[in-house]
Amino acid sequence: MKDSLKKILAALAAVFGIGVVIWCVYDLITGYSREKPSILVTLAVFYAAAAGWAIHWLVRKTDRERRTPEDNEKILLRLMTDKGGRITPTEAATETGLPVTAVRDLLGGLTRKGLCELRATVEGAAIYVVKEPVPEGL
């Protein structure tokens, strides 16, 4: 499902949930309907939770969206040192949750900065090896 459709559905769920909560509270105060108060309270709590979840989903940003390229580089270097100083782009993408193309770009940037180097395995796979020592700030 596309992200825009998910946002539309979450917005509709939030508006509908808030509407039901308002109706339940109004009905509890005025006593207009014949529903038991316990049912109205249960509905109000359920729809308030659903609306709160929908609003939270709409305003949240994932960890990947908040990270800067420098943060991603630090994460990759830390991951490389944790894995014995070497990592493949596929492993890095799996561990970080970033697309493989973005990981390759980040690793290429680290190579250009002289923090790691690109090597090939016997099978011909690309592997990035961290250069020693890693600067303290990273």
PyMOL CGO cylinders between C-alpha atoms (Angstrom):
from pymol import cmd
from pymol.cgo import CYLINDER

trace = [
    CYLINDER, 0.00, 0.00, 0.00, 1.38, 3.39, -0.91, 0.3, 1, 1, 1, 1, 1, 1,
    CYLINDER, 1.38, 3.39, -0.91, 2.40, 5.75, 1.85, 0.3, 1, 1, 1, 1, 1, 1,
    CYLINDER, 2.40, 5.75, 1.85, 0.02, 8.49, 0.65, 0.3, 1, 1, 1, 1, 1, 1,
    CYLINDER, 0.02, 8.49, 0.65, -2.96, 6.12, 0.85, 0.3, 1, 1, 1, 1, 1, 1,
    CYLINDER, -2.96, 6.12, 0.85, -1.88, 5.07, 4.33, 0.3, 1, 1, 1, 1, 1, 1,
    CYLINDER, -1.88, 5.07, 4.33, -1.76, 8.73, 5.38, 0.3, 1, 1, 1, 1, 1, 1,
    CYLINDER, -1.76, 8.73, 5.38, -5.24, 9.36, 3.99, 0.3, 1, 1, 1, 1, 1, 1,
    CYLINDER, -5.24, 9.36, 3.99, -6.62, 6.31, 5.82, 0.3, 1, 1, 1, 1, 1, 1,
    CYLINDER, -6.62, 6.31, 5.82, -4.90, 7.36, 9.05, 0.3, 1, 1, 1, 1, 1, 1,
    CYLINDER, -4.90, 7.36, 9.05, -6.33, 10.88, 8.75, 0.3, 1, 1, 1, 1, 1, 1,
    CYLINDER, -6.33, 10.88, 8.75, -9.82, 9.48, 8.17, 0.3, 1, 1, 1, 1, 1, 1,
    CYLINDER, -9.82, 9.48, 8.17, -9.42, 7.14, 11.14, 0.3, 1, 1, 1, 1, 1, 1,
    CYLINDER, -9.42, 7.14, 11.14, -8.32, 10.06, 13.32, 0.3, 1, 1, 1, 1, 1, 1,
    CYLINDER, -8.32, 10.06, 13.32, -11.24, 12.26, 12.28, 0.3, 1, 1, 1, 1, 1, 1,
    CYLINDER, -11.24, 12.26, 12.28, -13.77, 9.44, 12.63, 0.3, 1, 1, 1, 1, 1, 1,
    CYLINDER, -13.77, 9.44, 12.63, -12.33, 8.39, 16.00, 0.3, 1, 1, 1, 1, 1, 1,
    CYLINDER, -12.33, 8.39, 16.00, -12.44, 11.92, 17.36, 0.3, 1, 1, 1, 1, 1, 1,
    CYLINDER, -12.44, 11.92, 17.36, -16.03, 12.27, 16.11, 0.3, 1, 1, 1, 1, 1, 1,
    CYLINDER, -16.03, 12.27, 16.11, -17.11, 9.09, 17.88, 0.3, 1, 1, 1, 1, 1, 1,
    CYLINDER, -17.11, 9.09, 17.88, -15.39, 10.18, 21.10, 0.3, 1, 1, 1, 1, 1, 1,
    CYLINDER, -15.39, 10.18, 21.10, -17.16, 13.56, 20.98, 0.3, 1, 1, 1, 1, 1, 1,
    CYLINDER, -17.16, 13.56, 20.98, -20.49, 11.84, 20.34, 0.3, 1, 1, 1, 1, 1, 1,
    CYLINDER, -20.49, 11.84, 20.34, -19.95, 9.41, 23.25, 0.3, 1, 1, 1, 1, 1, 1,
    CYLINDER, -19.95, 9.41, 23.25, -18.99, 12.19, 25.67, 0.3, 1, 1, 1, 1, 1, 1,
    CYLINDER, -18.99, 12.19, 25.67, -21.95, 14.32, 24.56, 0.3, 1, 1, 1, 1, 1, 1,
    CYLINDER, -21.95, 14.32, 24.56, -24.27, 11.36, 24.97, 0.3, 1, 1, 1, 1, 1, 1,
    CYLINDER, -24.27, 11.36, 24.97, -22.87, 10.61, 28.45, 0.3, 1, 1, 1, 1, 1, 1,
    CYLINDER, -22.87, 10.61, 28.45, -23.42, 14.21, 29.53, 0.3, 1, 1, 1, 1, 1, 1,
    CYLINDER, -23.42, 14.21, 29.53, -26.92, 14.64, 28.09, 0.3, 1, 1, 1, 1, 1, 1,
    CYLINDER, -26.92, 14.64, 28.09, -28.19, 11.08, 28.44, 0.3, 1, 1, 1, 1, 1, 1,
    CYLINDER, -28.19, 11.08, 28.44, -29.88, 11.43, 25.07, 0.3, 1, 1, 1, 1, 1, 1,
    CYLINDER, -29.88, 11.43, 25.07, -29.61, 7.84, 23.86, 0.3, 1, 1, 1, 1, 1, 1,
    CYLINDER, -29.61, 7.84, 23.86, -30.70, 4.64, 25.57, 0.3, 1, 1, 1, 1, 1, 1,
    CYLINDER, -30.70, 4.64, 25.57, -27.19, 3.13, 25.50, 0.3, 1, 1, 1, 1, 1, 1,
    CYLINDER, -27.19, 3.13, 25.50, -25.69, 2.07, 28.79, 0.3, 1, 1, 1, 1, 1, 1,
    CYLINDER, -25.69, 2.07, 28.79, -22.96, 4.39, 30.06, 0.3, 1, 1, 1, 1, 1, 1,
    CYLINDER, -22.96, 4.39, 30.06, -20.50, 1.49, 30.20, 0.3, 1, 1, 1, 1, 1, 1,
    CYLINDER, -20.50, 1.49, 30.20, -20.91, 0.92, 26.45, 0.3, 1, 1, 1, 1, 1, 1,
    CYLINDER, -20.91, 0.92, 26.45, -20.40, 4.60, 25.70, 0.3, 1, 1, 1, 1, 1, 1,
    CYLINDER, -20.40, 4.60, 25.70, -17.29, 4.75, 27.89, 0.3, 1, 1, 1, 1, 1, 1,
    CYLINDER, -17.29, 4.75, 27.89, -15.90, 1.63, 26.20, 0.3, 1, 1, 1, 1, 1, 1,
    CYLINDER, -15.90, 1.63, 26.20, -16.54, 3.10, 22.75, 0.3, 1, 1, 1, 1, 1, 1,
    CYLINDER, -16.54, 3.10, 22.75, -15.00, 6.42, 23.77, 0.3, 1, 1, 1, 1, 1, 1,
    CYLINDER, -15.00, 6.42, 23.77, -11.85, 4.76, 25.12, 0.3, 1, 1, 1, 1, 1, 1,
    CYLINDER, -11.85, 4.76, 25.12, -11.47, 2.49, 22.09, 0.3, 1, 1, 1, 1, 1, 1,
    CYLINDER, -11.47, 2.49, 22.09, -11.94, 5.25, 19.53, 0.3, 1, 1, 1, 1, 1, 1,
    CYLINDER, -11.94, 5.25, 19.53, -9.74, 7.67, 21.48, 0.3, 1, 1, 1, 1, 1, 1,
    CYLINDER, -9.74, 7.67, 21.48, -6.97, 5.08, 21.38, 0.3, 1, 1, 1, 1, 1, 1,
    CYLINDER, -6.97, 5.08, 21.38, -7.52, 4.48, 17.66, 0.3, 1, 1, 1, 1, 1, 1,
    CYLINDER, -7.52, 4.48, 17.66, -7.51, 8.21, 16.92, 0.3, 1, 1, 1, 1, 1, 1,
    CYLINDER, -7.51, 8.21, 16.92, -4.39, 8.69, 19.05, 0.3, 1, 1, 1, 1, 1, 1,
    CYLINDER, -4.39, 8.69, 19.05, -2.60, 5.90, 17.19, 0.3, 1, 1, 1, 1, 1, 1,
    CYLINDER, -2.60, 5.90, 17.19, -3.62, 7.37, 13.83, 0.3, 1, 1, 1, 1, 1, 1,
    CYLINDER, -3.62, 7.37, 13.83, -2.40, 10.84, 14.82, 0.3, 1, 1, 1, 1, 1, 1,
    CYLINDER, -2.40, 10.84, 14.82, 0.85, 9.39, 16.14, 0.3, 1, 1, 1, 1, 1, 1,
    CYLINDER, 0.85, 9.39, 16.14, 1.36, 7.49, 12.88, 0.3, 1, 1, 1, 1, 1, 1,
    CYLINDER, 1.36, 7.49, 12.88, 0.73, 10.66, 10.87, 0.3, 1, 1, 1, 1, 1, 1,
    CYLINDER, 0.73, 10.66, 10.87, 3.24, 12.82, 12.74, 0.3, 1, 1, 1, 1, 1, 1,
    CYLINDER, 3.24, 12.82, 12.74, 5.97, 10.29, 13.43, 0.3, 1, 1, 1, 1, 1, 1,
    CYLINDER, 5.97, 10.29, 13.43, 9.18, 10.15, 11.51, 0.3, 1, 1, 1, 1, 1, 1,
    CYLINDER, 9.18, 10.15, 11.51, 11.10, 6.97, 11.24, 0.3, 1, 1, 1, 1, 1, 1,
    CYLINDER, 11.10, 6.97, 11.24, 14.63, 6.74, 12.53, 0.3, 1, 1, 1, 1, 1, 1,
    CYLINDER, 14.63, 6.74, 12.53, 15.90, 6.53, 8.96, 0.3, 1, 1, 1, 1, 1, 1,
    CYLINDER, 15.90, 6.53, 8.96, 14.18, 9.81, 8.03, 0.3, 1, 1, 1, 1, 1, 1,
    CYLINDER, 14.18, 9.81, 8.03, 15.72, 11.66, 10.99, 0.3, 1, 1, 1, 1, 1, 1,
    CYLINDER, 15.72, 11.66, 10.99, 19.29, 10.52, 10.38, 0.3, 1, 1, 1, 1, 1, 1,
    CYLINDER, 19.29, 10.52, 10.38, 21.70, 12.73, 8.50, 0.3, 1, 1, 1, 1, 1, 1,
    CYLINDER, 21.70, 12.73, 8.50, 24.22, 11.29, 6.02, 0.3, 1, 1, 1, 1, 1, 1,
    CYLINDER, 24.22, 11.29, 6.02, 26.92, 11.86, 8.66, 0.3, 1, 1, 1, 1, 1, 1,
    CYLINDER, 26.92, 11.86, 8.66, 24.92, 9.79, 11.14, 0.3, 1, 1, 1, 1, 1, 1,
    CYLINDER, 24.92, 9.79, 11.14, 24.58, 7.03, 8.56, 0.3, 1, 1, 1, 1, 1, 1,
    CYLINDER, 24.58, 7.03, 8.56, 28.33, 7.11, 7.95, 0.3, 1, 1, 1, 1, 1, 1,
    CYLINDER, 28.33, 7.11, 7.95, 29.01, 6.78, 11.68, 0.3, 1, 1, 1, 1, 1, 1,
    CYLINDER, 29.01, 6.78, 11.68, 26.57, 3.89, 11.90, 0.3, 1, 1, 1, 1, 1, 1,
    CYLINDER, 26.57, 3.89, 11.90, 28.25, 2.16, 8.95, 0.3, 1, 1, 1, 1, 1, 1,
    CYLINDER, 28.25, 2.16, 8.95, 31.74, 2.60, 10.44, 0.3, 1, 1, 1, 1, 1, 1,
    CYLINDER, 31.74, 2.60, 10.44, 30.57, 1.31, 13.81, 0.3, 1, 1, 1, 1, 1, 1,
    CYLINDER, 30.57, 1.31, 13.81, 28.91, -1.63, 12.09, 0.3, 1, 1, 1, 1, 1, 1,
    CYLINDER, 28.91, -1.63, 12.09, 32.07, -2.38, 10.13, 0.3, 1, 1, 1, 1, 1, 1,
    CYLINDER, 32.07, -2.38, 10.13, 34.21, -2.41, 13.27, 0.3, 1, 1, 1, 1, 1, 1,
    CYLINDER, 34.21, -2.41, 13.27, 31.66, -4.62, 15.04, 0.3, 1, 1, 1, 1, 1, 1,
    CYLINDER, 31.66, -4.62, 15.04, 31.88, -7.10, 12.17, 0.3, 1, 1, 1, 1, 1, 1,
    CYLINDER, 31.88, -7.10, 12.17, 35.66, -7.38, 12.26, 0.3, 1, 1, 1, 1, 1, 1,
    CYLINDER, 35.66, -7.38, 12.26, 36.40, -4.35, 10.08, 0.3, 1, 1, 1, 1, 1, 1,
    CYLINDER, 36.40, -4.35, 10.08, 34.70, -5.56, 6.93, 0.3, 1, 1, 1, 1, 1, 1,
    CYLINDER, 34.70, -5.56, 6.93, 31.20, -5.54, 5.52, 0.3, 1, 1, 1, 1, 1, 1,
    CYLINDER, 31.20, -5.54, 5.52, 29.36, -6.04, 2.25, 0.3, 1, 1, 1, 1, 1, 1,
    CYLINDER, 29.36, -6.04, 2.25, 26.79, -3.51, 1.02, 0.3, 1, 1, 1, 1, 1, 1,
    CYLINDER, 26.79, -3.51, 1.02, 24.05, -6.12, 1.39, 0.3, 1, 1, 1, 1, 1, 1,
    CYLINDER, 24.05, -6.12, 1.39, 24.95, -6.79, 5.02, 0.3, 1, 1, 1, 1, 1, 1,
    CYLINDER, 24.95, -6.79, 5.02, 25.07, -3.07, 5.73, 0.3, 1, 1, 1, 1, 1, 1,
    CYLINDER, 25.07, -3.07, 5.73, 21.68, -2.52, 4.10, 0.3, 1, 1, 1, 1, 1, 1,
    CYLINDER, 21.68, -2.52, 4.10, 20.18, -5.35, 6.12, 0.3, 1, 1, 1, 1, 1, 1,
    CYLINDER, 20.18, -5.35, 6.12, 21.57, -4.03, 9.40, 0.3, 1, 1, 1, 1, 1, 1,
    CYLINDER, 21.57, -4.03, 9.40, 20.75, -0.34, 8.84, 0.3, 1, 1, 1, 1, 1, 1,
    CYLINDER, 20.75, -0.34, 8.84, 17.43, -0.64, 7.03, 0.3, 1, 1, 1, 1, 1, 1,
    CYLINDER, 17.43, -0.64, 7.03, 18.68, 1.60, 4.23, 0.3, 1, 1, 1, 1, 1, 1,
    CYLINDER, 18.68, 1.60, 4.23, 18.36, 0.68, 0.55, 0.3, 1, 1, 1, 1, 1, 1,
    CYLINDER, 18.36, 0.68, 0.55, 21.40, -1.06, -0.94, 0.3, 1, 1, 1, 1, 1, 1,
    CYLINDER, 21.40, -1.06, -0.94, 21.97, 1.82, -3.39, 0.3, 1, 1, 1, 1, 1, 1,
    CYLINDER, 21.97, 1.82, -3.39, 22.08, 4.34, -0.53, 0.3, 1, 1, 1, 1, 1, 1,
    CYLINDER, 22.08, 4.34, -0.53, 24.49, 2.11, 1.39, 0.3, 1, 1, 1, 1, 1, 1,
    CYLINDER, 24.49, 2.11, 1.39, 26.74, 1.82, -1.68, 0.3, 1, 1, 1, 1, 1, 1,
    CYLINDER, 26.74, 1.82, -1.68, 26.75, 5.61, -2.02, 0.3, 1, 1, 1, 1, 1, 1,
    CYLINDER, 26.75, 5.61, -2.02, 27.61, 6.03, 1.67, 0.3, 1, 1, 1, 1, 1, 1,
    CYLINDER, 27.61, 6.03, 1.67, 30.36, 3.42, 1.49, 0.3, 1, 1, 1, 1, 1, 1,
    CYLINDER, 30.36, 3.42, 1.49, 31.70, 5.09, -1.65, 0.3, 1, 1, 1, 1, 1, 1,
    CYLINDER, 31.70, 5.09, -1.65, 31.80, 8.39, 0.25, 0.3, 1, 1, 1, 1, 1, 1,
    CYLINDER, 31.80, 8.39, 0.25, 33.68, 6.74, 3.11, 0.3, 1, 1, 1, 1, 1, 1,
    CYLINDER, 33.68, 6.74, 3.11, 36.13, 5.32, 0.58, 0.3, 1, 1, 1, 1, 1, 1,
    CYLINDER, 36.13, 5.32, 0.58, 36.69, 8.76, -0.97, 0.3, 1, 1, 1, 1, 1, 1,
    CYLINDER, 36.69, 8.76, -0.97, 37.29, 10.19, 2.51, 0.3, 1, 1, 1, 1, 1, 1,
    CYLINDER, 37.29, 10.19, 2.51, 39.90, 7.49, 3.11, 0.3, 1, 1, 1, 1, 1, 1,
    CYLINDER, 39.90, 7.49, 3.11, 38.07, 5.86, 6.03, 0.3, 1, 1, 1, 1, 1, 1,
    CYLINDER, 38.07, 5.86, 6.03, 37.62, 2.51, 4.30, 0.3, 1, 1, 1, 1, 1, 1,
    CYLINDER, 37.62, 2.51, 4.30, 38.64, 0.81, 1.11, 0.3, 1, 1, 1, 1, 1, 1,
    CYLINDER, 38.64, 0.81, 1.11, 36.88, -1.35, -1.43, 0.3, 1, 1, 1, 1, 1, 1,
    CYLINDER, 36.88, -1.35, -1.43, 38.18, -4.86, -1.90, 0.3, 1, 1, 1, 1, 1, 1,
    CYLINDER, 38.18, -4.86, -1.90, 36.95, -7.98, -3.65, 0.3, 1, 1, 1, 1, 1, 1,
    CYLINDER, 36.95, -7.98, -3.65, 36.54, -11.43, -2.19, 0.3, 1, 1, 1, 1, 1, 1,
    CYLINDER, 36.54, -11.43, -2.19, 37.79, -14.58, -3.92, 0.3, 1, 1, 1, 1, 1, 1,
    CYLINDER, 37.79, -14.58, -3.92, 34.27, -15.06, -5.29, 0.3, 1, 1, 1, 1, 1, 1,
    CYLINDER, 34.27, -15.06, -5.29, 34.33, -11.53, -6.71, 0.3, 1, 1, 1, 1, 1, 1,
    CYLINDER, 34.33, -11.53, -6.71, 31.90, -9.90, -4.25, 0.3, 1, 1, 1, 1, 1, 1,
    CYLINDER, 31.90, -9.90, -4.25, 32.51, -6.32, -3.17, 0.3, 1, 1, 1, 1, 1, 1,
    CYLINDER, 32.51, -6.32, -3.17, 33.58, -5.91, 0.43, 0.3, 1, 1, 1, 1, 1, 1,
    CYLINDER, 33.58, -5.91, 0.43, 34.47, -2.73, 2.27, 0.3, 1, 1, 1, 1, 1, 1,
    CYLINDER, 34.47, -2.73, 2.27, 37.26, -2.84, 4.82, 0.3, 1, 1, 1, 1, 1, 1,
    CYLINDER, 37.26, -2.84, 4.82, 37.75, -0.15, 7.45, 0.3, 1, 1, 1, 1, 1, 1,
    CYLINDER, 37.75, -0.15, 7.45, 41.16, 1.49, 7.56, 0.3, 1, 1, 1, 1, 1, 1,
    CYLINDER, 41.16, 1.49, 7.56, 42.88, 1.63, 10.91, 0.3, 1, 1, 1, 1, 1, 1,
    CYLINDER, 42.88, 1.63, 10.91, 42.65, 3.68, 13.01, 0.3, 1, 1, 1, 1, 1, 1,
    CYLINDER, 42.65, 3.68, 13.01, 39.14, 5.05, 12.82, 0.3, 1, 1, 1, 1, 1, 1,
    CYLINDER, 39.14, 5.05, 12.82, 39.06, 8.76, 13.82, 0.3, 1, 1, 1, 1, 1, 1,
    CYLINDER, 39.06, 8.76, 13.82, 37.76, 9.43, 17.34, 0.3, 1, 1, 1, 1, 1, 1,
    CYLINDER, 37.76, 9.43, 17.34, 34.83, 11.59, 16.20, 0.3, 1, 1, 1, 1, 1, 1,
    CYLINDER, 34.83, 11.59, 16.20, 33.32, 8.73, 14.22, 0.3, 1, 1, 1, 1, 1, 1,
]
cmd.load_cgo(trace, "trace")
